[in-house]
Amino acid sequence: MVSKAIAAAPEPTMRDRILTEATRLFAAAGFEGTSLKEVADAVGLSKPAVLHHFGSKEELRTAVIESILAHWHGELPRLLLAASGSGDRFDAVLGELTRFFRDDPNRARMLLREALDRPEEFGALLRGPVRPWLMAVSGYIEAGKNNGKHHADVDPEAYVVMVMEMVIFAAAIVNLAPAVLPGQDAAGRCERELSRIAKSALFLSRTKKKTAVRTTELRGKSSRPSRKSA
């Protein structure tokens, strides 16, 4: 059997290289603590060459954040459509969220720094791109509540925001885990525990789920008009 050749990943464009290095530098020293010259030096360009791709340092900052958020515009709808059930969707979305920030913790550190250093500007950048997929995931959670799969008192939108914040924070300080946890795979242990916490906060246990379904059925019966005997 002849194995298929694996296509080589395309070489990153100069724009992509600038974004990657800017993400790393902004994450390490903050936007104010990083100069355009440092970004240019990191990719082997002159400062004017960087400005050819991005008109200003502020434009570069915006592009870095947008490049992080842009991943979800294409990936989230695919995940939600591909997963058949509520639990499958949870695993798919949370798994992709943690993988994305695990692959490059600088993404998480960049977002965390922006949230702390420039909350108003950062919030303005977040509102437009984040709102659509926040509503999409919240809609699946609301449907799960109505079907007796999720806790009735869950606030879907706030839940999504809190889980997103936990994942970003955990990824941003991932190097701390091995220092305080004994044994191997400290980061993996934290990631699995985060998933367990998020699941238990959302999904009903099997016993509670049966009770919720039974209560829903009884409410449905009680709301039906009674038939009068002939």
C-alpha positions in Angstrom: 0.0 0.0 0.0 1.5 3.3 -1.1 1.2 6.0 1.5 0.0 9.4 0.4 2.6 12.2 0.6 1.9 14.7 3.3 1.7 18.2 1.8 4.2 20.6 3.5 2.7 23.4 5.4 3.0 26.7 3.5 5.7 29.0 4.5 4.4 31.9 6.7 4.2 35.2 4.9 6.2 38.2 6.1 2.9 39.6 7.5 2.3 36.4 9.5 5.9 36.5 10.8 5.5 40.0 12.0 2.2 39.1 13.7 3.8 36.1 15.4 6.8 38.1 16.7 4.6 41.1 17.7 2.4 38.7 19.7 5.4 37.2 21.5 6.9 40.6 22.3 3.6 42.3 23.3 2.9 39.3 25.5 6.3 39.5 27.2 6.6 43.3 27.7 3.2 44.7 26.9 2.3 47.0 24.1 3.8 50.1 25.7 7.0 48.2 26.6 7.6 47.1 23.0 9.0 49.2 20.3 8.5 48.8 16.6 12.2 48.5 16.2 12.2 45.4 18.5 9.5 43.9 16.3 11.5 44.7 13.2 14.7 43.3 14.6 12.9 40.0 15.6 11.9 39.4 11.9 15.1 40.8 10.4 13.5 43.9 8.8 13.9 47.6 9.1 11.3 49.7 11.0 10.1 51.3 7.7 9.6 47.7 6.2 7.3 46.8 9.2 5.4 50.0 8.6 4.9 49.0 5.0 2.8 46.1 6.2 1.2 47.9 9.2 0.8 51.6 9.1 1.5 52.2 12.7 2.2 50.4 16.0 -1.4 50.8 17.0 -2.5 49.2 13.7 -0.1 46.3 14.4 -1.6 45.8 17.9 -5.1 45.7 16.4 -4.0 43.2 13.8 -2.5 41.0 16.4 -5.7 40.8 18.4 -7.8 40.4 15.3 -5.6 37.5 14.1 -6.2 35.7 17.5 -9.9 36.3 17.3 -10.3 35.5 13.6 -9.5 31.8 14.2 -13.0 31.4 15.8 -15.0 32.9 12.9 -14.2 29.9 10.8 -13.5 27.2 13.3 -16.5 27.6 15.7 -19.3 27.1 13.2 -17.6 24.0 11.9 -17.2 22.5 15.4 -20.9 23.3 16.3 -22.2 21.7 13.1 -19.9 18.7 13.2 -20.8 17.7 16.8 -24.1 15.9 17.1 -25.0 16.3 20.8 -24.6 18.7 23.6 -21.8 16.8 25.2 -20.0 16.4 21.9 -20.2 20.1 21.2 -18.8 20.9 24.7 -15.8 18.6 24.1 -15.2 20.0 20.6 -15.4 23.7 21.5 -13.5 23.5 24.8 -10.9 21.1 23.3 -10.3 23.5 20.4 -10.2 26.5 22.7 -7.6 24.9 25.0 -5.6 23.5 22.1 -5.4 26.9 20.4 -3.9 28.7 23.4 -1.8 25.7 24.4 -0.1 25.7 21.0 1.0 29.2 21.6 0.6 30.5 25.1 1.7 34.0 23.9 -1.8 34.4 22.5 -3.3 34.0 25.9 -0.6 36.3 27.5 -1.3 38.9 24.9 -5.0 38.9 25.6 -4.5 38.9 29.3 -2.0 41.9 29.2 -4.4 43.8 27.0 -7.3 43.2 29.4 -5.2 44.5 32.3 -3.3 47.3 30.6 -6.0 48.7 28.2 -9.4 47.4 29.3 -11.5 50.0 27.5 -9.7 49.7 24.1 -9.5 45.9 24.4 -13.2 45.7 25.3 -14.1 47.7 22.2 -12.1 45.4 20.0 -13.7 42.3 21.5 -17.3 43.3 21.3 -17.8 43.0 17.6 -15.9 39.8 16.8 -16.7 37.9 20.0 -20.5 38.6 20.2 -21.6 36.3 17.4 -19.9 33.2 18.6 -20.8 34.0 22.2 -24.4 34.0 21.2 -24.0 30.8 19.1 -22.6 28.8 22.0 -25.0 30.4 24.5 -27.9 29.2 22.2 -26.7 25.6 22.5 -26.5 25.9 26.3 -30.0 27.4 26.5 -31.3 24.5 24.4 -29.6 22.1 26.7 -31.4 23.7 29.7 -34.7 23.4 28.0 -34.0 19.7 27.3 -33.0 19.0 30.9 -29.3 18.4 30.1 -27.9 21.5 31.8 -28.4 23.1 35.2 -31.5 25.3 35.1 -29.7 28.2 36.9 -26.8 28.5 34.4 -26.5 31.9 32.8 -25.4 30.8 29.3 -23.6 34.0 28.2 -21.8 34.5 31.6 -20.9 30.8 31.6 -19.2 31.1 28.2 -17.3 34.2 29.2 -16.1 32.7 32.5 -14.9 29.5 30.9 -13.1 31.5 28.2 -11.4 33.6 30.9 -10.4 30.4 32.8 -8.8 28.9 29.7 -7.0 32.1 28.8 -5.6 32.6 32.3 -4.6 28.9 32.6 -2.7 29.1 29.3 -1.1 32.4 30.2 0.5 31.0 33.4 1.0 27.4 32.2 4.7 27.6 33.2 3.6 27.9 36.9 1.9 24.5 37.0 5.2 22.4 37.0 6.6 24.5 39.8 3.7 23.8 42.2 2.4 20.4 41.1 4.4 17.2 41.8 5.0 14.5 39.2 4.7 14.6 35.4 2.3 16.3 33.1 1.4 19.2 35.4 -0.1 21.2 32.6 -2.2 18.3 31.4 -3.5 17.7 34.9 -4.6 21.3 35.1 -6.2 21.2 31.7 -8.2 18.1 32.6 -9.3 19.5 35.9 -10.4 22.7 34.2 -12.5 20.6 31.8 -14.0 18.7 34.7 -15.0 21.9 36.6 -16.5 23.4 33.4 -18.5 20.2 32.7 -19.8 19.8 36.3 -20.9 23.4 36.3 -22.9 22.9 33.1 -24.2 19.3 32.9 -26.7 17.7 35.2 -25.7 14.4 36.8 -27.5 11.3 35.4 -29.8 11.2 38.5 -30.6 15.0 38.3 -31.1 14.7 34.6 -33.8 12.0 35.0 -35.5 14.2 37.7 -35.4 17.2 35.4 -36.9 15.3 32.5 -39.6 13.9 34.6 -40.5 17.3 36.0 -40.7 18.7 32.5 -43.0 15.9 31.5 -45.3 16.5 34.5 -45.4 20.2 33.8 -46.4 19.5 30.2 -49.2 17.2 31.3 -50.5 19.6 33.9 -50.6 22.4 31.2 -52.8 20.3 28.9 -56.6 21.0 29.1 -58.5 18.2 30.8 -61.0 16.2 28.8 -64.6 16.4 30.0 -66.4 13.1 30.1 -69.3 12.8 27.7 
